[in-house]
């Protein structure tokens, strides 16, 4: 079921007096976005100041796209448009999580069954703790594994904590989960995602892997100095045709991800109990130095915060904010929504090495400084920079 009824017109590309390229998409009335003029004036300045090539933005209101805007370049000389497929890095995990949850709702998978019953990773075969791994622990980043194999001296996965004992972000664990699904359900992961998520939602501008057919639509990363790099390339990976990951490098248009997010917010395909579990912060950030909130005049810390099942949840007591994101060399994506205002969300995709700061600047333009999340993330960035 597609929860969106979307009205589109062809994007119009105009050259501003400053030389910035702005692609202005449809303004949907009467549920249009009141700050569109602010974004049309402000986003090109952000891209220029932060050395970011381009941006794609969607505002959702009541489960529908109220506004989309496209700014700057997809790649050298190519403007960002509604057809541009951004590399959204770790937002792939949101697709994987939703696939698993919908399969659970269909009684095809259990959140608490051992991964080892159907798939054993060769690096971990000799460790009895592997039997403790479950889809629930992996989705909430409590696997006990580091992020990727390259973070180990011998480039082999090993447990750095007992599964289920603490938060530890791991993309490698998500890939283990995908292999488990393949073995248990006798279908390749991409087919499962297509049948469970993409087709029911009506997503066509999306891919979990690099394909020749999308090469001309995929963003080119820009480094922090404003120089273009190579598409499909990060500091650790060079994505060849056919390569995929359940944890990283989701290639998707802004509008298609907006369709997906609207479906997530509507709890499509889930039982009420599963939908509630998805947004329960079970992997706490408290005590995790790189994520821990430190109260300050500009920073309000949540009462509870951490990973639910695929999403980061900030519970402030009177309000709840849900965050999803992806960040890699020359690319950044950020998604913010709240169950307190069902169907409302912000999506910002950029291709640039200073993407996190640019994305936060854009969210500030959209939200006019009202949100509690942006000051928290800015404080994390400042703390990280001081530690260098």
ZIWO-V146874 format. One record per helix or strand of 3 or more residues. SS is the DSSP state (a for helix, b for strand). FROM is the first residue (numbers start at 1). LEN is the number of residues. Records with the same first field share a line. If there is no record, write none. Layout:
SS=FROM-LEN + FROM-LEN
This chain:
b=12-4 + 21-7 + 54-8 + 64-12 + 85-3 + 304-4 + 312-4 + 320-9 + 331-7 + 345-7
a=36-15 + 89-17 + 115-3 + 122-3 + 128-5 + 135-5 + 149-3 + 171-15 + 189-13 + 212-6 + 254-12 + 272-7 + 339-3 + 355-13 + 373-15
